[in-house]
Amino acid sequence: MSLKKEEVYTTTYLNFEEANRALFNYIVGFYNRNRLHSSIHYFTPQEFEN
């Protein structure tokens, strides 16, 4: 999956500011914390730090 498939293509934004805010919240709240990252052997950042 990707940011586009998980968030952008599934959401209708009313304007640029709404899209910007939603994408920021998605990246900070989910993508960077809970999503598996290949660069750290498919762990979430939280799992990798522990």
Backbone as a ProteinNet text record, in pm:
[ID]
protein_1_A
[PRIMARY]
MSLKKEEVYTTTYLNFEEANRALFNYIVGFYNRNRLHSSIHYFTPQEFEN
[TERTIARY]
84.8	0	89.4	27.2	100.5	13.4	74.5	1.8	-112.2	-86.4	-190.8	-307.8	-278.6	-385.4	-457.6	-385.1	-444.9	-521.1	-480.3	-541.5	-592.8	-508.8	-544.1	-658	-648.7	-750.4	-881.6	-882.9	-1004.7	-1075.8	-1023	-1078.1	-1104.9	-1215.1	-1246.3	-1220.7	-1134.1	-1098.9	-1172.1	-1218.5	-1291.7	-1200.3	-1077	-982.5	-840.9	-744.2	-603.9	-572.1	-624.1	-594.4	-645.7	-764	-818.3	-732.3	-690.6	-603.9	-470.5	-413.7	-286.2	-296.2	-399.9	-420.1	-443.4	-526.5	-556.4	-432	-354	-232.5	-129	-115.9	-23.9	-65.2	-193.3	-242	-222.4	-243.2	-223.5	-76.3	11.2	154.4	205.5	171.5	219.9	150.8	19.9	-57.1	-50	-37.6	-37.9	87	113.5	217.6	354	394.3	526.7	533.4	420.7	421.6	384.3	286	227.2	248	286.7	301.2	435.4	436.8	561.5	653.4	781.5	879.7	987.6	1007.2	1105.8	1247.8	1275.5	1411.5	1451.3	1353.3	1383.1	1327.6	1344.6	1311.1	1164	1078.4	932.8	879.1	943	889.4	820.6	732.3	683.4	793.5	798.8	899.7	892.2	771.9	757.9	818.2	794.7	852.9	1005	1053.4	1197.3	1269	1207	1268.7	1272.3	1177.5	1172.8	1254.6
-117.9	0	124.3	232.2	358	469.9	582.6	700.6	733.6	725.4	756.8	659.4	530.2	430.5	432.5	455.9	450.8	577.1	691.7	817.6	901.9	934	1031	981.4	859.3	809.5	774.4	763.3	725.2	843.3	963.2	1080.8	1191.5	1260.4	1377.5	1500.7	1586.9	1708.4	1826.9	1916.9	2033.4	2140.9	2147.9	2248.9	2206.2	2284.4	2251.7	2247.5	2341.9	2346.1	2221.8	2176.5	2055.2	1934.1	1924.7	1815.5	1821	1938.3	1955.3	1911.2	1954.4	1920.6	1769.9	1711.6	1569	1484.1	1521.4	1445.7	1458.9	1577.3	1596	1506.2	1507.3	1424.5	1276.3	1235.3	1095.5	1056.2	1139.5	1108.2	1104.7	1204.3	1211.7	1107.7	1092.3	1006	858.4	822.2	680.6	637.8	701.3	655.2	644.8	747.5	747.5	664.3	634	561.4	414.7	383.8	250.3	168.2	230.9	159.3	87.7	-30	-104.9	-32.1	-27	43.2	-55.2	-65.2	-159.4	-125.2	1.7	42.6	-5	-43.7	-97.2	-239.7	-315.4	-458	-486.4	-402.4	-419	-419.8	-342.1	-313.2	-177.7	-152.9	-16.7	59.5	189.6	265	239.4	223.5	195.7	60.9	-42.1	-173.8	-168.7	-97.3	-88.7	-21.2	82.7	154.5	71.1	-21	-105.4	-226.9
0	0	0	-30.4	-35.6	19.2	41.8	88.5	-6.8	-135	-233	-222.3	-216.6	-210.7	-76.9	31.3	164.3	200.6	151.3	194.5	78.2	-15	-119.1	-207.8	-258.5	-351.4	-283	-151	-78.8	-14.9	-31.1	35.6	-65.4	-46.3	-127.2	-42.3	-88.6	-15.5	-77.1	7	-41.4	-97.6	-44.9	-91	-54	-96.7	-72.2	76.7	152.7	296.2	367.9	331.8	392.8	356.6	232.1	189.2	262	272.7	340.7	486.4	554.5	695.9	712.7	627.5	636.7	610.3	510.7	479.9	590.6	646.9	759.2	875.4	910.1	1020.6	992.8	869.8	832.4	845.7	794.7	799.1	942.1	1021.1	1159.2	1247.6	1230.4	1318.7	1287.5	1163	1127.1	1051.6	940.5	848.7	916.5	986.9	1049	1176.2	1237.8	1365.4	1353.3	1273	1274.2	1148.2	1041.1	914.8	910.6	850.4	835.9	738.5	772.1	689.1	644.3	515.8	463.1	506.8	528.7	566.2	705.7	787	921.1	931.9	823.8	817.1	845.3	794	802.2	944.9	1029.4	1161.9	1156.2	1252	1269	1341.1	1330.7	1404.8	1555.5	1609.8	1752.7	1788.3	1706.6	1731.7	1720.2	1622	1599.6	1715.9	1773.9	1885.9	2012.8	2027.7	2148.5	2123.3
[MASK]
++++++++++++++++++++++++++++++++++++++++++++++++++

